[in-house]
Amino acid sequence: MNSRLKWLLISVFLSATLAGGTAWLVTDWTLHRHGESHAHDHAPTDLHAWMHEHLDITPEQHEKLEPLEAEFEKLRLKLKDEVRLADVALAQTIREPKVDEAAMNAALEQLNKAQGSLQKATLDHFFVMKRYLRPAQAAKLLEWTHDSLTRD
């Protein structure tokens, strides 16, 4: 394997790893683990529990938000599966004895597309939920989202 191809493969692998980590951070960690820092000494919570604990969700809001949460969870799982499948496809392409650059680039593009779809769906979900919140609640949710995205 020549040096140029070796560095290309390393670059592609590192880019895919970074993109995968970012998608995971925005979705899984943001939605399901961020409550730990806001709950302080409480047990870890997910976004749903965090919202009820910190936003004083009314029964009317809960009734409107619950179907959105259920719908988003289905979509999130579907998109996470697409990311996982794209990861596998890229890994298989890179593992071939003779790397086909076109196939590798196509697999990388598919992975980036899947990760981008997951990130966009997550952010879209936050903005849909925001519509059903009072201004003070929406501000807290956006602060929580911001903090989740900027945390190291």
C-alpha positions as semicolon CSV with decimal commas, in nm:
position;residue;x (nm);y (nm);z (nm)
1;M;0,000;0,000;0,000
2;N;0,152;0,332;-0,099
3;S;0,193;0,614;0,149
4;R;-0,070;0,839;-0,010
5;L;-0,341;0,571;0,008
6;K;-0,242;0,486;0,363
7;W;-0,284;0,850;0,474
8;L;-0,612;0,875;0,283
9;L;-0,748;0,571;0,466
10;I;-0,632;0,705;0,801
11;S;-0,795;1,042;0,726
12;V;-1,122;0,878;0,622
13;F;-1,125;0,659;0,930
14;L;-1,056;0,951;1,164
15;S;-1,321;1,165;0,993
16;A;-1,579;0,888;1,022
17;T;-1,490;0,832;1,386
18;L;-1,520;1,202;1,465
19;A;-1,850;1,230;1,279
20;G;-1,985;0,921;1,452
21;G;-1,885;1,053;1,790
22;T;-2,053;1,384;1,718
23;A;-2,378;1,214;1,612
24;W;-2,372;0,999;1,924
25;L;-2,308;1,302;2,144
26;V;-2,594;1,504;2,000
27;T;-2,845;1,223;2,018
28;D;-2,782;0,958;2,278
29;W;-2,587;1,157;2,531
30;T;-2,784;1,477;2,484
31;L;-3,125;1,319;2,511
32;H;-3,061;1,047;2,765
33;R;-2,765;1,137;2,979
34;H;-2,756;1,512;3,005
35;G;-3,010;1,505;3,286
36;E;-2,736;1,373;3,514
37;S;-2,565;1,711;3,536
38;H;-2,890;1,902;3,581
39;A;-3,029;1,658;3,832
40;H;-2,723;1,720;4,053
41;D;-2,724;1,447;4,317
42;H;-3,028;1,268;4,179
43;A;-3,026;0,948;3,980
44;P;-2,955;0,981;3,607
45;T;-3,257;1,089;3,408
46;D;-3,354;1,118;3,044
47;L;-3,485;1,426;2,865
48;H;-3,846;1,338;2,940
49;A;-3,781;1,314;3,314
50;W;-3,560;1,624;3,307
51;M;-3,839;1,821;3,141
52;H;-4,090;1,717;3,405
53;E;-3,847;1,791;3,687
54;H;-3,716;2,127;3,563
55;L;-3,983;2,273;3,338
56;D;-4,300;2,223;3,541
57;I;-4,478;2,059;3,249
58;T;-4,854;2,094;3,286
59;P;-5,087;1,800;3,223
60;E;-5,201;1,973;2,902
61;Q;-4,842;2,012;2,782
62;H;-4,765;1,652;2,876
63;E;-5,062;1,537;2,669
64;K;-4,928;1,727;2,366
65;L;-4,562;1,635;2,415
66;E;-4,603;1,263;2,488
67;P;-4,697;1,163;2,129
68;L;-4,411;1,378;1,996
69;E;-4,168;1,201;2,228
70;A;-4,291;0,857;2,121
71;E;-4,273;0,949;1,751
72;F;-3,925;1,095;1,788
73;E;-3,797;0,791;1,976
74;K;-3,904;0,566;1,688
75;L;-3,733;0,796;1,437
76;R;-3,421;0,826;1,654
77;L;-3,384;0,448;1,676
78;K;-3,435;0,413;1,299
79;L;-3,174;0,679;1,225
80;K;-2,927;0,534;1,478
81;D;-2,965;0,202;1,297
82;E;-2,891;0,374;0,965
83;V;-2,577;0,525;1,115
84;R;-2,470;0,186;1,247
85;L;-2,528;0,021;0,907
86;A;-2,335;0,298;0,731
87;D;-2,049;0,252;0,981
88;V;-2,040;-0,119;0,902
89;A;-2,045;-0,054;0,526
90;L;-1,755;0,190;0,554
91;A;-1,560;-0,049;0,776
92;Q;-1,609;-0,332;0,526
93;T;-1,500;-0,110;0,238
94;I;-1,183;-0,005;0,418
95;R;-1,104;-0,364;0,514
96;E;-1,092;-0,486;0,154
97;P;-0,740;-0,590;0,044
98;K;-0,755;-0,343;-0,245
99;V;-0,949;-0,036;-0,143
100;D;-1,190;0,094;-0,405
101;E;-1,177;0,472;-0,355
102;A;-1,515;0,528;-0,521
103;A;-1,681;0,269;-0,295
104;M;-1,505;0,412;0,010
105;N;-1,616;0,766;-0,075
106;A;-1,972;0,648;-0,135
107;A;-1,975;0,465;0,199
108;L;-1,834;0,771;0,376
109;E;-2,092;0,995;0,209
110;Q;-2,369;0,760;0,322
111;L;-2,235;0,765;0,678
112;N;-2,218;1,144;0,682
113;K;-2,570;1,165;0,539
114;A;-2,706;0,928;0,806
115;Q;-2,531;1,116;1,087
116;G;-2,653;1,450;0,953
117;S;-3,009;1,318;0,934
118;L;-2,990;1,206;1,296
119;Q;-2,852;1,540;1,412
120;K;-3,112;1,736;1,214
121;A;-3,398;1,519;1,344
122;T;-3,277;1,574;1,700
123;L;-3,263;1,950;1,664
124;D;-3,596;1,959;1,478
125;H;-3,746;1,767;1,770
126;F;-3,626;2,028;2,019
127;F;-3,783;2,306;1,816
128;V;-4,112;2,117;1,780
129;M;-4,125;2,067;2,157
130;K;-4,045;2,434;2,210
131;R;-4,377;2,530;2,046
132;Y;-4,568;2,371;2,334
133;L;-4,370;2,537;2,611
134;R;-4,413;2,868;2,783
135;P;-4,134;3,120;2,704
136;A;-3,948;3,055;3,032
137;Q;-3,970;2,677;2,976
138;A;-3,850;2,713;2,618
139;A;-3,555;2,924;2,732
140;K;-3,452;2,654;2,983
141;L;-3,484;2,381;2,717
142;L;-3,273;2,579;2,470
143;E;-3,012;2,647;2,738
144;W;-3,004;2,273;2,818
145;T;-2,966;2,193;2,446
146;H;-2,692;2,452;2,404
147;D;-2,503;2,323;2,707
148;S;-2,534;1,965;2,579
149;L;-2,389;2,056;2,240
150;T;-2,100;2,260;2,380
151;R;-1,998;2,028;2,665
152;D;-1,654;1,869;2,627
